[in-house]
Amino acid sequence: MTNKEYVSRRDALLQEQAPYIVMSKNELIAEGENFYNIRGVPVMVTPNVQNRLDQLIGLSPRQREGVKQAYGNDVVMNLRNSFAMANCVARPKKFALIANAAESIVDGIVPLDEEAIPMRSFFDVVEILADKYSFEVDQLQGSARAAYGIIVRLMPIYPQHDAPFNNDEFVTNGLYLKWNLGEIELGNYYLRLVCTNGQMQLSENSLERVHRIDDKKITEIINSSNNPKLITRNWHSFKQALVTANNTPASLSEVYSGKNLLLRHGAPEDLAEQLMPYSRLIEMYGTKGLHVPPKQAKSDINMYDLFNRLTDFASHNQLWEQTDNRSSSLMQQSMQLLLRKRDIQTYYDIFS
């Protein structure tokens, strides 16, 4: 992304950003299902926002439905107002309601640990950090809808490279910043350039989160971005996990975890089984008369191969659009599986 493209996209997001209001729980006045009086103005909220508001005041779906069935909507409305007042001191005390002005409805909500962070302040942090430590904006993704947030990835002008294995090279010192109204998150990422299945991959590690913007917090987040010891430690942990995975067979339990990740992200059952053949492996053990805990049963898949199958699907499948956020979600959860303590012990093994 060129600087001109970044500025154009930034300005468009700032121009298009949705209006929002910051409120305390004791300001909520329910007037009906999905309707509130907000500082004297009648406002309609979506069912999703209504559910989130109920969660914030401590009203569970089971309680709500029970009262509704027994006493009707008016009593539910009164219960909401009572819960809002009773729970006004519990955190989070404040939240931001985000309006869809075109449809005259509130369709977003962000809990606030401290204060709302304006989008403009987020971009100020991005630009201060990039200028101070010689980064360029590589990607800018997000929505002017403050509930959905923005992510900016910064590529160092002088990237550092490392290769845990031949033909598997990473840039190790990229940074990212994520924003929604309640938080800015700073972290470093590893960009996988060349590997056994030709994919590129982002692996993110959080370094710092701030929930308000002032001079002290800006200094904290800028200083965290220049902490080479922490970034190096994160990279060494990740690199060691790759080496361990390359020398470790996956257990049946780990194959199941991989298959479950694929299914949760929308992969068809037959494709998930093809990539992570858990059912086939269970059947093979059953044929041999072995019914053992999955953590103690060895598969015929190397753990590093399992990781690569997941990340290859995340980056190369034909089921999702290129911008589908399931891709980055599967990447990150695959990394969490990689970093988990391996099921290294004495295996039952039908393959030796």
HELIX and SHEET records of a PDB file:
HELIX    1   1 ASN A    3  GLU A   16  1                                  14    
HELIX    2   2 LYS A   25  GLU A   27  5                                   3    
HELIX    3   3 PRO A   47  ILE A   57  1                                  11    
HELIX    4   4 PRO A   61  TYR A   71  1                                  11    
HELIX    5   5 ASN A   73  ALA A   86  1                                  14    
HELIX    6   6 MET A  119  TYR A  133  1                                  15    
HELIX    7   7 ASP A  215  SER A  224  1                                  10    
HELIX    8   8 PRO A  228  ASN A  246  1                                  19    
HELIX    9   9 LEU A  252  ARG A  264  1                                  13    
HELIX   10  10 GLU A  269  LEU A  275  1                                   7    
HELIX   11  11 TYR A  278  THR A  287  1                                  10    
HELIX   12  12 PRO A  294  GLN A  296  5                                   3    
HELIX   13  13 MET A  303  HIS A  316  1                                  14    
HELIX   14  14 ASN A  325  LEU A  339  1                                  15    
SHEET    1   A 3 TYR A  20  SER A  24  0                                        
SHEET    2   A 3 LYS A  94  ASN A 100 -1                                        
SHEET    3   A 3 ILE A 105  LEU A 112 -1                                        
SHEET    1   B 3 ILE A  29  GLY A  32  0                                        
SHEET    2   B 3 PHE A  35  ILE A  38 -1                                        
SHEET    3   B 3 VAL A  41  MET A  44 -1                                        
SHEET    1   C 4 PHE A 135  GLY A 142  0                                        
SHEET    2   C 4 ILE A 150  PRO A 156 -1                                        
SHEET    3   C 4 ASP A 168  ASN A 180 -1                                        
SHEET    4   C 4 HIS A 161  PHE A 165 -1                                        
SHEET    1   D 5 PHE A 135  GLY A 142  0                                        
SHEET    2   D 5 ILE A 150  PRO A 156 -1                                        
SHEET    3   D 5 ASP A 168  ASN A 180 -1                                        
SHEET    4   D 5 GLU A 183  VAL A 194 -1                                        
SHEET    5   D 5 GLN A 201  VAL A 210 -1                                        
SHEET    1   E 2 PRO A 249  SER A 251  0                                        
SHEET    2   E 2 LYS A 298  ASN A 302 -1                                        
END                                                                             
